[in-house]
Every structure is written in C-alpha cells, then in structure tokens.
Amino acid sequence: MQFRSVIGQSPAKALLRRMADGERTPHALMLLGAPGSGDLALALAFAQYVLCQNKQDGEACGICDNCSKAEKLVHPDLHFSFPTVGTNVTSDAHLPEWRAAFAENPYLDVNQWLQRIGAENKQGNINKEECVSIIRKLSFKAFEGRYKILVMWLPEYLGKEGNRLLKLIEEPPDDTLFLLVAQNQELILPTILSRCQLVKVNRLTDGEVEQGLVERKQLPPEKARPIAHLAGGDFNEALNIAAQPEKDNSALFLDWMRKCYQGNGVEMSAWTETFTDLGRENQKQFLLYGLHFMREYMILKTTGNTQIRLLPEELKTAQNLSKIIGFGQIERIAKLFNDCTYFIERNANQKLLFLDASIQLNKILRV
C-alpha cells in the first residue's frame, strides 16, 4: 500500500516520510488512531515505504520487488501480529485470512476480523505463544532488505503478555522496526507505551470520508455526503452504511418520533411491525442515525449555531423540536438508542424491543 492510497492523514504521512528519509525512524512507533481512521493502512504504507528500493517524491515506487511483495503482504521481512482466538493460536495460522481481509477493507475493525476467523462469542487475544513467535522471528537476519518490520495491530489485546516483549522492544536487533497500531491507549501496558514514540492518527473529516466514498465506491456526492455525516470520521462505518440497502432513515426517524410523541398505541404498534421487517443491520443503521441526529440537535440547542451536520430539512425539524426536547431528555433518548443497539446485536426479539422502546420514548417526550 502506498501513502496515496490512504485517505487523508497528511500530517502523519509527512512525519513518517521525514523519519524514513532522514533515517531517524525510532525502533518502536505506535500509531494511535480512532476506529476507521486508517491507522492500520498508514502503518502498512509506511512499512512499504521503508522497504522500497526506489522511493520517488515521497512515495514507494510500487513496482520494485520489495514493493510488489509488501503490497501483497507476503514480504519475508514484513511480519504481522493481530488478535486471534484460542490459547495457543498464533497469527501465522490466520495469515491467508488476514491478507484477504486487508485487501478487501484496510479500514476493518476488530469485530469484523474476529468474526471472519470464527470467533463468534469468544474473546480475542495476543497470547504467550504469539509473543514467543515474535521473539523468534525477529532474532533472524533480514532476508531481502535492510529492515525487519513487525506490524502489530491492536497491542491492547496483549494484556500482561506484553511484558514478554519489553526487552525486545527496548533493545531490538539491528535494523528492526516495531509498528504498533493502537486505538485505546489506556489498555496498553505503560511499560510498552514508554518504549514507543507516538504518532497521532487523526479522525477523518466528513469531507475526507465523502471523498473516499466517491473515489472508492463510486458514490455520487449527494449520496456520499449524508453517509459521511453519519459515519463521524470512521471510514469503516461509512463503508458499512454504504453497503446497506438505501433507506431514508431521516424520514423514518422523524415519523417514529412523531408517533411516539402522540402516543397512539395502535400507530406505534403498526410502525413497529413494519420496522422489524427491515432486518437487524438496517435497524442498527437507523439507531445510528438517531444518535447522530440527537448529537447534532444538542449542539444546535446549546450553541444556536446552525452550521451542524444536518441536511436542510433535518435542520428545520431540529429547530422545531427545540421547544419539545430539553437537555435531560436528550441524554435519556441517547441511552435508549444505545441500549436498543446493544440488544439487537444480541438477538433480542425485535418486535418486543421496539414496541417497548416506543413506549419509553413516549414517556421521555411527554415529561
């Protein structure tokens, strides 16, 4: 992967280029980014840039032998570590799935990855055997280039096993580079954090997500823009939304709010019957839209600023709601939507869930 293939992230790209071009790359880097920001894609682009034999204008050439192998994630000096499931399972056992998953979506999240390898309800981890495997791999000399590179995705899953890697990270063999790609700094051992130089990978802007959808999914801007607003800087989430059958969540959400405010039990029950036919993924996207609307509504109510991430018709509705929904109600509505999402993911009875949610929403709105 080349830097140009990574959406946005100009400051981080510039920093990484300067490190590599000036041969001042620390032996351990931690790319810290939000989900869907492209942190993993950026790490792979940097690894290819370091390995490239013919860098040109701040980019890996893409055609040398090292680039060709790095693009396919098969370079013998480029190693990977990521969460797996099981006590003694190492990343090597899932390399074919890893390469396929990254090729399909470099912005994937850990849940998508774990489900791909059959985790179901099991917890992912980076275990003792994986740490032993990393130490063994990095003890060898580089096969085809100057550097040996380990890309570890989500070191949060190391837990206390990370202590096994402390000495290796602090005193690595010559020309060994650790690239740790993390999303939650608080879950990483402080002793590992202290041995790494942090590179902040910013959340994508709505404009960058929109442009990414236009270029990669060939969506027209008028369809990409509302998806970008909903995704909140998470390109993986934007891809998930774009993959669902098109629904006018705005009209559906406002219709639901109206029926719940009026409190007509027959109408709420009829709405629930229709809504449950949409399927779980569409229901989750609907709730995501509801959270997005309430978040932007709270900004509008707090600041009075109309430059928010709502389309003109949505903004007009939000302004009309200002006399009905107060700050205390916003918090309760958001919690209700989050709870519904949680129960959908755990296969709750959809009709009962949303009929109950409708009744609760009526009570909240009528306070």
C-alpha positions in Angstrom: 0.0 0.0 0.0 1.3 3.5 -0.9 0.7 6.7 1.1 -1.5 8.0 -1.7 -3.9 5.1 -1.1 -4.5 6.1 2.5 -7.4 8.6 2.9 -6.4 11.9 4.5 -3.8 11.9 7.3 -1.5 14.4 5.7 0.3 15.4 9.0 1.0 11.8 9.9 2.2 11.0 6.4 4.6 13.9 6.4 6.0 13.0 9.8 6.6 9.3 8.7 8.2 10.4 5.5 10.6 12.7 7.3 11.6 9.9 9.7 12.3 7.5 6.9 14.0 9.9 4.5 16.3 11.2 7.3 17.0 7.7 8.6 15.7 8.8 12.0 13.0 6.3 12.4 12.7 5.1 16.1 12.9 1.4 16.5 9.4 1.4 18.0 6.5 3.5 16.7 2.9 3.5 18.0 0.3 4.8 15.6 -2.6 5.8 17.8 -5.9 6.4 16.0 -9.6 6.1 16.3 -11.5 3.2 14.6 -11.8 3.7 10.9 -9.2 6.4 10.8 -6.8 4.4 8.6 -4.2 3.8 11.2 -3.5 0.2 10.0 -3.5 1.3 6.4 -1.0 4.0 7.3 1.3 1.6 9.1 1.3 -0.7 6.0 2.0 2.2 3.7 5.0 3.3 5.9 6.3 -0.3 6.1 6.3 -0.4 2.3 7.9 3.0 2.0 10.7 1.8 4.3 11.3 -1.4 2.3 11.0 0.3 -1.1 14.2 0.2 -3.2 13.3 3.2 -5.3 11.4 5.8 -3.4 10.1 8.7 -5.6 8.8 12.0 -4.4 7.7 10.8 -1.0 6.1 7.6 -2.3 7.1 4.0 -2.5 7.7 3.2 -6.2 5.1 0.4 -6.2 7.0 -1.6 -8.8 10.2 -2.9 -7.2 10.4 -6.4 -5.9 10.1 -5.2 -2.3 7.0 -3.1 -3.1 5.4 -6.0 -5.0 5.7 -8.3 -2.1 4.8 -5.7 0.5 1.6 -4.8 -1.5 0.5 -8.5 -1.2 1.6 -8.7 2.5 4.0 -11.6 1.6 7.4 -9.8 2.1 9.6 -12.2 4.1 10.9 -9.3 6.3 7.4 -7.9 7.0 5.7 -9.7 9.9 2.2 -9.4 11.3 0.7 -9.8 14.8 -3.0 -9.4 15.5 -5.7 -10.7 17.8 -6.7 -14.4 17.4 -8.9 -16.7 19.4 -7.5 -19.6 21.5 -4.8 -20.3 24.0 -2.0 -21.4 21.6 -3.2 -20.0 18.3 -0.7 -17.6 16.6 -1.2 -15.0 13.9 0.7 -17.3 11.4 -2.3 -19.7 11.4 -4.5 -16.9 10.0 -2.2 -15.2 7.6 -4.3 -16.1 4.5 -7.5 -14.7 6.0 -5.5 -11.6 7.2 -4.3 -10.9 3.7 -7.7 -11.4 2.2 -9.4 -9.2 4.9 -6.9 -6.3 4.5 -7.2 -6.5 0.7 -11.0 -6.2 0.9 -11.0 -3.5 3.5 -7.9 -1.8 5.1 -10.2 0.0 7.5 -11.8 -3.1 9.1 -12.5 -3.2 12.8 -11.6 -5.9 15.3 -15.1 -7.4 15.5 -15.2 -7.9 11.7 -11.8 -9.6 11.9 -12.7 -11.9 14.8 -16.0 -12.9 13.2 -14.1 -13.7 10.0 -11.9 -16.2 11.8 -14.9 -17.8 13.6 -14.6 -16.2 17.0 -18.4 -16.0 17.5 -18.7 -15.0 21.2 -15.1 -15.8 22.1 -12.7 -13.1 23.2 -9.7 -12.2 21.0 -6.2 -12.0 22.4 -2.5 -11.8 21.6 -1.2 -14.7 23.7 2.0 -16.1 25.1 2.7 -18.3 22.0 2.4 -15.3 19.8 4.9 -13.4 21.8 7.3 -16.3 21.7 6.8 -16.5 17.9 7.6 -12.7 17.5 10.8 -13.0 19.5 11.9 -16.0 17.4 11.1 -14.3 14.0 12.9 -11.1 14.9 16.0 -12.9 16.0 16.8 -13.8 12.4 18.6 -11.6 9.9 16.6 -9.8 7.3 16.1 -11.9 4.2 15.8 -9.4 1.3 16.2 -5.9 2.7 17.8 -3.9 5.4 14.9 -3.9 7.8 12.8 -6.4 9.6 9.4 -4.9 10.4 6.7 -6.1 12.8 3.3 -4.6 12.4 1.2 -5.4 15.5 -2.4 -4.5 15.1 -4.2 -3.7 18.5 -1.5 -4.2 21.1 -4.3 -3.6 23.6 -5.0 -7.4 23.2 -1.6 -8.3 24.7 -2.6 -7.7 28.2 0.1 -8.7 30.7 1.7 -10.9 28.0 3.2 -7.7 26.7 5.8 -8.0 29.4 7.4 -10.7 27.4 8.2 -8.2 24.6 9.6 -5.4 26.8 13.3 -6.3 26.4 12.9 -6.9 22.7 11.3 -3.6 22.2 13.8 -1.8 24.3 16.9 -3.5 22.9 15.9 -4.8 19.4 18.3 -6.5 17.0 19.8 -4.1 14.5 17.5 -2.6 11.8 14.4 -4.0 13.5 11.3 -1.8 13.4 8.2 -2.2 15.5 5.0 -0.6 14.2 2.2 -0.9 16.8 -1.2 0.2 15.7 -3.4 1.0 18.6 -6.8 2.6 19.3 -7.1 2.7 23.1 -4.0 3.9 24.9 -5.5 3.2 28.3 -5.5 -0.6 27.7 -1.8 -0.8 26.8 0.9 -1.5 29.4 2.6 1.7 30.5 6.0 -0.1 30.1 5.3 -0.6 26.4 4.0 2.9 25.9 7.1 4.4 27.4 9.3 2.5 24.8 7.4 3.8 21.8 7.2 7.1 20.0 3.6 8.1 19.5 2.3 9.1 16.1 -1.3 10.6 16.3 -3.6 9.4 13.5 -6.5 11.9 13.5 -10.1 11.1 13.0 -11.1 11.7 9.3 -13.1 14.8 8.4 -16.5 14.5 6.9 -15.0 15.8 3.6 -12.3 13.2 3.6 -14.8 10.4 4.2 -17.1 11.7 1.5 -14.2 11.9 -1.0 -13.2 8.4 -0.1 -16.7 7.1 -0.8 -16.8 8.9 -4.1 -13.4 7.6 -5.2 -13.6 4.1 -3.9 -17.3 3.2 -4.0 -18.2 5.5 -7.0 -21.0 7.0 -5.0 -22.3 10.4 -6.2 -21.5 13.2 -3.8 -25.2 13.7 -2.9 -25.3 10.1 -1.6 -21.8 10.1 -0.1 -22.3 13.3 1.9 -25.1 12.1 4.3 -23.2 8.8 4.8 -20.1 10.8 5.8 -22.2 12.8 8.3 -23.4 9.6 9.9 -20.0 7.9 10.0 -18.4 10.6 12.2 -14.9 10.2 10.8 -15.0 6.4 10.7 -14.4 5.2 7.1 -15.1 1.6 8.0 -18.5 2.6 9.4 -19.1 4.6 6.2 -18.4 1.5 4.1 -20.9 -0.5 6.3 -23.6 2.1 5.8 -23.0 2.3 2.1 -23.3 -1.5 1.8 -26.8 -1.5 3.2 -29.9 -1.1 1.0 -30.7 2.6 0.8 -33.2 3.7 3.4 -34.5 7.2 4.2 -33.6 7.0 7.9 -34.3 10.7 8.3 -38.0 10.4 7.3 -38.4 7.1 9.2 -36.8 8.5 12.4 -38.9 11.7 12.4 -42.1 9.6 11.7 -41.3 7.4 14.7 -40.6 10.4 16.9 -43.9 11.9 15.8 -45.9 8.8 16.6 -44.2 8.3 19.9 -45.0 11.9 20.9 -48.6 11.5 20.0 -48.7 8.2 22.0 -51.3 6.4 19.8 -50.7 2.7 20.7 -52.2 1.4 17.5 -50.0 3.5 15.4 -46.9 2.7 17.4 -47.6 -1.0 17.1 -48.2 -0.7 13.4 -44.9 1.2 13.0 -43.1 -1.5 15.0 -44.5 -4.3 12.8 -43.2 -2.5 9.6 -39.9 -1.6 11.1 -39.0 -5.1 12.3 -39.2 -6.3 8.6 -36.1 -4.2 7.8 -33.6 -6.6 9.3 -31.1 -6.1 12.1 -28.4 -4.3 10.1 -30.8 -1.7 8.8 -32.2 -1.3 12.3 -28.7 -0.6 13.7 -28.1 2.0 11.0 -31.5 3.6 11.9 -30.4 3.8 15.5 -27.0 5.2 14.5 -28.8 7.9 12.5 -31.0 8.6 15.6 -27.8 9.1 17.7 -26.3 11.3 15.1 -29.5 13.5 14.9 -29.6 13.9 18.7 -25.9 14.7 18.9 -26.3 17.5 16.3 -29.6 18.6 17.9 -27.8 19.0 21.3 -25.1 21.2 19.6 -27.8 23.3 18.0 -29.7 23.7 21.3 -26.5 24.5 23.2 -24.9 27.0 20.8 -27.6 28.1 18.5 -25.1 27.5 15.7 -26.9 26.2 12.6 -23.6 25.1 10.9 -24.1 21.5 12.0 -24.0 18.1 10.3 -27.7 18.0 9.3 -29.2 18.5 5.9 -31.5 21.5 5.4 -34.8 19.5 6.1 -33.3 17.8 9.1 -32.1 21.1 10.5 -35.6 22.6 10.1 -37.0 19.7 12.1 -34.3 20.0 14.7 -35.2 23.7 15.1 -38.9 22.8 15.5 -38.1 20.3 18.3 -36.3 22.9 20.4 -39.5 23.6 22.4 -40.2 19.9 23.0 -36.9 18.2 23.8 -34.7 19.5 26.6 -31.2 18.5 27.6 -32.3 15.9 30.2 -34.4 14.2 27.5 -31.6 14.1 25.0 -29.4 12.1 27.4 -32.3 9.6 28.1 -33.1 9.2 24.4 -29.4 8.6 23.6 -29.2 5.9 26.3 -32.4 4.3 24.9 -30.9 4.1 21.4 -27.6 2.7 22.7 -29.5 0.1 24.7 -31.5 -0.9 21.7 -28.3 -1.3 19.6 -26.8 -3.5 22.3 -29.9 -5.8 22.4 -30.1 -6.0 18.6 -26.6 -7.3 18.5 -27.5 -9.9 21.0 -30.5 -11.2 19.0 -33.3 -9.7 21.1 -36.9 -10.1 19.9 -37.2 -7.1 17.6 -40.9 -6.5 17.9 -40.9 -6.5 21.7 -37.7 -4.4 21.8 -39.0 -1.6 19.5 -42.5 -1.6 20.9 -41.0 -1.2 24.4 -38.7 1.5 23.0 -41.6 3.3 21.5 -43.4 3.3 24.9 -40.3 4.5 26.7 -39.8 7.3 24.1 -43.4 8.4 24.6 -42.7 8.8 28.3 -39.5 10.7 27.7 -41.0 13.1 25.2 -44.1 13.7 27.4 -42.1 14.6 30.6 
